[in-house]
Amino acid sequence: MKTLNVSISDVDYKRFGIKKDELSFDDFMDIVNRKMAQETLRECVKQAKKYGLDKMTMAEIDEEIKAVRENAKTRH
């Protein structure tokens, strides 16, 4: 096994909620992936609110999906 030393800013250390100075690569990737997923989800929610998608019912969403699929079929 190889050891890799990586420098990370104090800001990112706090941002990612890192608690230990030594981590396995898998643990580090898990922390980073979780944080990135959280940030992506927050951005999706922000965009949904911006465009009013957060107020749609599941039935409305299903109808939108159905319409897009039908439109895609007729374009070929």
N, CA, C and O atoms as a GROMACS GRO file, in nm:
protein
  304
    1MET      N    1   0.084  -0.117   0.000
    1MET     CA    2   0.000   0.000   0.000
    1MET      C    3   0.089   0.124   0.000
    1MET      O    4   0.196   0.124   0.062
    2LYS      N    5   0.045   0.227  -0.069
    2LYS     CA    6   0.116   0.354  -0.076
    2LYS      C    7   0.051   0.455   0.017
    2LYS      O    8  -0.069   0.448   0.042
    3THR      N    9   0.129   0.548   0.066
    3THR     CA   10   0.077   0.658   0.147
    3THR      C   11   0.089   0.786   0.066
    3THR      O   12   0.194   0.813   0.008
    4LEU      N   13  -0.017   0.862   0.064
    4LEU     CA   14  -0.021   0.988  -0.010
    4LEU      C   15  -0.054   1.099   0.087
    4LEU      O   16  -0.152   1.091   0.161
    5ASN      N   17   0.026   1.203   0.088
    5ASN     CA   18  -0.002   1.320   0.171
    5ASN      C   19  -0.067   1.426   0.084
    5ASN      O   20  -0.016   1.461  -0.022
    6VAL      N   21  -0.180   1.476   0.129
    6VAL     CA   22  -0.255   1.576   0.054
    6VAL      C   23  -0.277   1.696   0.143
    6VAL      O   24  -0.317   1.681   0.259
    7SER      N   25  -0.250   1.814   0.091
    7SER     CA   26  -0.276   1.938   0.165
    7SER      C   27  -0.416   1.986   0.132
    7SER      O   28  -0.458   1.982   0.016
    8ILE      N   29  -0.486   2.034   0.234
    8ILE     CA   30  -0.622   2.085   0.215
    8ILE      C   31  -0.634   2.211   0.300
    8ILE      O   32  -0.582   2.217   0.412
    9SER      N   33  -0.700   2.311   0.248
    9SER     CA   34  -0.713   2.437   0.321
    9SER      C   35  -0.800   2.417   0.445
    9SER      O   36  -0.879   2.323   0.454
   10ASP      N   37  -0.783   2.505   0.540
   10ASP     CA   38  -0.866   2.500   0.662
   10ASP      C   39  -1.014   2.515   0.628
   10ASP      O   40  -1.100   2.452   0.689
   11VAL      N   41  -1.042   2.598   0.528
   11VAL     CA   42  -1.181   2.620   0.486
   11VAL      C   43  -1.241   2.489   0.434
   11VAL      O   44  -1.352   2.452   0.473
   12ASP      N   45  -1.168   2.420   0.346
   12ASP     CA   46  -1.219   2.293   0.292
   12ASP      C   47  -1.222   2.184   0.399
   12ASP      O   48  -1.310   2.099   0.397
   13TYR      N   49  -1.127   2.187   0.489
   13TYR     CA   50  -1.125   2.091   0.600
   13TYR      C   51  -1.256   2.101   0.679
   13TYR      O   52  -1.317   2.000   0.713
   14LYS      N   53  -1.296   2.224   0.706
   14LYS     CA   54  -1.424   2.246   0.778
   14LYS      C   55  -1.542   2.218   0.687
   14LYS      O   56  -1.640   2.157   0.730
   15ARG      N   57  -1.534   2.262   0.561
   15ARG     CA   58  -1.644   2.243   0.465
   15ARG      C   59  -1.681   2.097   0.451
   15ARG      O   60  -1.799   2.062   0.447
   16PHE      N   61  -1.580   2.012   0.442
   16PHE     CA   62  -1.605   1.869   0.426
   16PHE      C   63  -1.627   1.797   0.558
   16PHE      O   64  -1.656   1.677   0.559
   17GLY      N   65  -1.614   1.868   0.669
   17GLY     CA   66  -1.640   1.808   0.799
   17GLY      C   67  -1.541   1.699   0.835
   17GLY      O   68  -1.577   1.601   0.901
   18ILE      N   69  -1.418   1.714   0.792
   18ILE     CA   70  -1.316   1.614   0.820
   18ILE      C   71  -1.280   1.621   0.968
   18ILE      O   72  -1.256   1.729   1.022
   19LYS      N   73  -1.276   1.506   1.032
   19LYS     CA   74  -1.252   1.499   1.176
   19LYS      C   75  -1.114   1.447   1.212
   19LYS      O   76  -1.065   1.470   1.323
   20LYS      N   77  -1.050   1.377   1.119
   20LYS     CA   78  -0.920   1.315   1.148
   20LYS      C   79  -0.816   1.364   1.049
   20LYS      O   80  -0.848   1.400   0.936
   21ASP      N   81  -0.692   1.363   1.092
   21ASP     CA   82  -0.582   1.402   1.004
   21ASP      C   83  -0.534   1.286   0.916
   21ASP      O   84  -0.460   1.309   0.820
   22GLU      N   85  -0.576   1.165   0.947
   22GLU     CA   86  -0.540   1.050   0.865
   22GLU      C   87  -0.667   0.974   0.829
   22GLU      O   88  -0.746   0.936   0.915
   23LEU      N   89  -0.685   0.954   0.699
   23LEU     CA   90  -0.802   0.884   0.648
   23LEU      C   91  -0.759   0.784   0.542
   23LEU      O   92  -0.657   0.802   0.475
   24SER      N   93  -0.836   0.679   0.528
   24SER     CA   94  -0.814   0.591   0.415
   24SER      C   95  -0.865   0.663   0.291
   24SER      O   96  -0.946   0.755   0.301
   25PHE      N   97  -0.819   0.620   0.176
   25PHE     CA   98  -0.865   0.681   0.051
   25PHE      C   99  -1.016   0.664   0.037
   25PHE      O  100  -1.086   0.757  -0.004
   26ASP      N  101  -1.066   0.546   0.070
   26ASP     CA  102  -1.211   0.520   0.060
   26ASP      C  103  -1.290   0.613   0.150
   26ASP      O  104  -1.393   0.666   0.110
   27ASP      N  105  -1.241   0.635   0.274
   27ASP     CA  106  -1.310   0.726   0.365
   27ASP      C  107  -1.308   0.869   0.312
   27ASP      O  108  -1.408   0.940   0.318
   28PHE      N  109  -1.193   0.910   0.259
   28PHE     CA  110  -1.182   1.044   0.202
   28PHE      C  111  -1.279   1.062   0.085
   28PHE      O  112  -1.350   1.162   0.077
   29MET      N  113  -1.282   0.965  -0.004
   29MET     CA  114  -1.372   0.972  -0.119
   29MET      C  115  -1.518   0.973  -0.075
   29MET      O  116  -1.601   1.042  -0.134
   30ASP      N  117  -1.550   0.896   0.028
   30ASP     CA  118  -1.686   0.894   0.080
   30ASP      C  119  -1.725   1.031   0.132
   30ASP      O  120  -1.835   1.079   0.104
   31ILE      N  121  -1.637   1.095   0.207
   31ILE     CA  122  -1.663   1.229   0.261
   31ILE      C  123  -1.685   1.328   0.147
   31ILE      O  124  -1.781   1.404   0.148
   32VAL      N  125  -1.596   1.326   0.051
   32VAL     CA  126  -1.605   1.420  -0.061
   32VAL      C  127  -1.731   1.394  -0.144
   32VAL      O  128  -1.802   1.488  -0.178
   33ASN      N  129  -1.758   1.269  -0.175
   33ASN     CA  130  -1.877   1.236  -0.255
   33ASN      C  131  -2.006   1.276  -0.184
   33ASN      O  132  -2.098   1.327  -0.248
   34ARG      N  133  -2.013   1.252  -0.055
   34ARG     CA  134  -2.133   1.290   0.020
   34ARG      C  135  -2.153   1.441   0.018
   34ARG      O  136  -2.264   1.490  -0.003
   35LYS      N  137  -2.046   1.514   0.041
   35LYS     CA  138  -2.056   1.659   0.044
   35LYS      C  139  -2.097   1.713  -0.093
   35LYS      O  140  -2.181   1.802  -0.102
   36MET      N  141  -2.038   1.659  -0.198
   36MET     CA  142  -2.072   1.705  -0.332
   36MET      C  143  -2.218   1.672  -0.365
   36MET      O  144  -2.287   1.751  -0.429
   37ALA      N  145  -2.265   1.555  -0.321
   37ALA     CA  146  -2.405   1.518  -0.344
   37ALA      C  147  -2.498   1.613  -0.269
   37ALA      O  148  -2.601   1.653  -0.322
   38GLN      N  149  -2.462   1.648  -0.146
   38GLN     CA  150  -2.543   1.743  -0.068
   38GLN      C  151  -2.551   1.878  -0.137
   38GLN      O  152  -2.658   1.938  -0.148
   39GLU      N  153  -2.436   1.925  -0.184
   39GLU     CA  154  -2.434   2.055  -0.252
   39GLU      C  155  -2.513   2.052  -0.382
   39GLU      O  156  -2.581   2.148  -0.416
   40THR      N  157  -2.504   1.943  -0.455
   40THR     CA  158  -2.580   1.928  -0.578
   40THR      C  159  -2.730   1.924  -0.550
   40THR      O  160  -2.809   1.986  -0.621
   41LEU      N  161  -2.768   1.853  -0.446
   41LEU     CA  162  -2.909   1.846  -0.408
   41LEU      C  163  -2.961   1.984  -0.368
   41LEU      O  164  -3.072   2.022  -0.408
   42ARG      N  165  -2.883   2.058  -0.290
   42ARG     CA  166  -2.925   2.194  -0.252
   42ARG      C  167  -2.945   2.281  -0.376
   42ARG      O  168  -3.041   2.359  -0.382
   43GLU      N  169  -2.856   2.269  -0.473
   43GLU     CA  170  -2.869   2.347  -0.596
   43GLU      C  171  -2.991   2.304  -0.675
   43GLU      O  172  -3.059   2.389  -0.733
   44CYS      N  173  -3.021   2.176  -0.679
   44CYS     CA  174  -3.141   2.127  -0.748
   44CYS      C  175  -3.268   2.183  -0.684
   44CYS      O  176  -3.360   2.226  -0.753
   45VAL      N  177  -3.271   2.183  -0.552
   45VAL     CA  178  -3.387   2.236  -0.480
   45VAL      C  179  -3.400   2.386  -0.508
   45VAL      O  180  -3.511   2.436  -0.530
   46LYS      N  181  -3.289   2.456  -0.508
   46LYS     CA  182  -3.290   2.600  -0.538
   46LYS      C  183  -3.346   2.626  -0.677
   46LYS      O  184  -3.429   2.716  -0.695
   47GLN      N  185  -3.301   2.549  -0.776
   47GLN     CA  186  -3.349   2.565  -0.912
   47GLN      C  187  -3.497   2.528  -0.924
   47GLN      O  188  -3.573   2.594  -0.995
   48ALA      N  189  -3.538   2.423  -0.855
   48ALA     CA  190  -3.678   2.382  -0.858
   48ALA      C  191  -3.767   2.493  -0.803
   48ALA      O  192  -3.873   2.521  -0.859
   49LYS      N  193  -3.725   2.555  -0.696
   49LYS     CA  194  -3.802   2.666  -0.639
   49LYS      C  195  -3.803   2.785  -0.734
   49LYS      O  196  -3.906   2.850  -0.751
   50LYS      N  197  -3.690   2.812  -0.796
   50LYS     CA  198  -3.678   2.926  -0.888
   50LYS      C  199  -3.778   2.914  -1.002
   50LYS      O  200  -3.838   3.013  -1.044
   51TYR      N  201  -3.795   2.792  -1.054
   51TYR     CA  202  -3.881   2.771  -1.169
   51TYR      C  203  -4.019   2.715  -1.133
   51TYR      O  204  -4.096   2.677  -1.221
   52GLY      N  205  -4.051   2.712  -1.005
   52GLY     CA  206  -4.183   2.669  -0.960
   52GLY      C  207  -4.207   2.519  -0.965
   52GLY      O  208  -4.320   2.474  -0.948
   53LEU      N  209  -4.103   2.443  -0.989
   53LEU     CA  210  -4.119   2.298  -0.997
   53LEU      C  211  -4.149   2.235  -0.862
   53LEU      O  212  -4.205   2.126  -0.855
   54ASP      N  213  -4.113   2.303  -0.757
   54ASP     CA  214  -4.136   2.249  -0.622
   54ASP      C  215  -4.284   2.246  -0.586
   54ASP      O  216  -4.324   2.182  -0.489
   55LYS      N  217  -4.365   2.315  -0.664
   55LYS     CA  218  -4.509   2.319  -0.636
   55LYS      C  219  -4.588   2.218  -0.718
   55LYS      O  220  -4.709   2.204  -0.702
   56MET      N  221  -4.518   2.146  -0.807
   56MET     CA  222  -4.586   2.049  -0.893
   56MET      C  223  -4.622   1.923  -0.815
   56MET      O  224  -4.548   1.879  -0.727
   57THR      N  225  -4.737   1.867  -0.847
   57THR     CA  226  -4.776   1.740  -0.788
   57THR      C  227  -4.710   1.627  -0.867
   57THR      O  228  -4.658   1.649  -0.976
   58MET      N  229  -4.713   1.507  -0.812
   58MET     CA  230  -4.658   1.392  -0.884
   58MET      C  231  -4.735   1.368  -1.013
   58MET      O  232  -4.677   1.328  -1.114
   59ALA      N  233  -4.865   1.390  -1.010
   59ALA     CA  234  -4.946   1.372  -1.131
   59ALA      C  235  -4.902   1.471  -1.239
   59ALA      O  236  -4.893   1.434  -1.356
   60GLU      N  237  -4.874   1.594  -1.201
   60GLU     CA  238  -4.827   1.695  -1.298
   60GLU      C  239  -4.689   1.657  -1.353
   60GLU      O  240  -4.662   1.672  -1.472
   61ILE      N  241  -4.604   1.609  -1.266
   61ILE     CA  242  -4.471   1.565  -1.309
   61ILE      C  243  -4.482   1.449  -1.407
   61ILE      O  244  -4.414   1.446  -1.509
   62ASP      N  245  -4.569   1.354  -1.374
   62ASP     CA  246  -4.591   1.239  -1.464
   62ASP      C  247  -4.641   1.285  -1.600
   62ASP      O  248  -4.598   1.232  -1.703
   63GLU      N  249  -4.731   1.382  -1.602
   63GLU     CA  250  -4.783   1.434  -1.729
   63GLU      C  251  -4.673   1.504  -1.809
   63GLU      O  252  -4.667   1.490  -1.931
   64GLU      N  253  -4.587   1.578  -1.742
   64GLU     CA  254  -4.476   1.645  -1.810
   64GLU      C  255  -4.382   1.541  -1.873
   64GLU      O  256  -4.338   1.557  -1.987
   65ILE      N  257  -4.352   1.439  -1.798
   65ILE     CA  258  -4.264   1.333  -1.849
   65ILE      C  259  -4.327   1.264  -1.969
   65ILE      O  260  -4.261   1.240  -2.070
   66LYS      N  261  -4.454   1.233  -1.957
   66LYS     CA  262  -4.526   1.168  -2.066
   66LYS      C  263  -4.524   1.255  -2.191
   66LYS      O  264  -4.502   1.205  -2.302
   67ALA      N  265  -4.547   1.386  -2.175
   67ALA     CA  266  -4.548   1.478  -2.289
   67ALA      C  267  -4.410   1.484  -2.355
   67ALA      O  268  -4.400   1.486  -2.478
   68VAL      N  269  -4.306   1.489  -2.276
   68VAL     CA  270  -4.170   1.494  -2.331
   68VAL      C  271  -4.138   1.366  -2.407
   68VAL      O  272  -4.077   1.371  -2.514
   69ARG      N  273  -4.178   1.252  -2.352
   69ARG     CA  274  -4.154   1.126  -2.421
   69ARG      C  275  -4.231   1.117  -2.552
   69ARG      O  276  -4.178   1.070  -2.653
   70GLU      N  277  -4.355   1.161  -2.551
   70GLU     CA  278  -4.436   1.160  -2.673
   70GLU      C  279  -4.375   1.252  -2.778
   70GLU      O  280  -4.369   1.217  -2.896
   71ASN      N  281  -4.329   1.368  -2.734
   71ASN     CA  282  -4.266   1.463  -2.826
   71ASN      C  283  -4.138   1.403  -2.885
   71ASN      O  284  -4.110   1.422  -3.003
   72ALA      N  285  -4.064   1.332  -2.804
   72ALA     CA  286  -3.939   1.270  -2.853
   72ALA      C  287  -3.969   1.164  -2.958
   72ALA      O  288  -3.894   1.148  -3.054
   73LYS      N  289  -4.077   1.091  -2.941
   73LYS     CA  290  -4.114   0.987  -3.038
   73LYS      C  291  -4.152   1.047  -3.172
   73LYS      O  292  -4.119   0.992  -3.276
   74THR      N  293  -4.222   1.160  -3.170
   74THR     CA  294  -4.271   1.220  -3.294
   74THR      C  295  -4.161   1.298  -3.367
   74THR      O  296  -4.180   1.334  -3.483
   75ARG      N  297  -4.051   1.322  -3.304
   75ARG     CA  298  -3.941   1.396  -3.368
   75ARG      C  299  -3.857   1.309  -3.458
   75ARG      O  300  -3.780   1.360  -3.539
   76HIS      N  301  -3.870   1.179  -3.447
   76HIS     CA  302  -3.788   1.090  -3.528
   76HIS      C  303  -3.855   1.063  -3.656
   76HIS      O  304  -3.802   0.989  -3.739
   0.00000   0.00000   0.00000
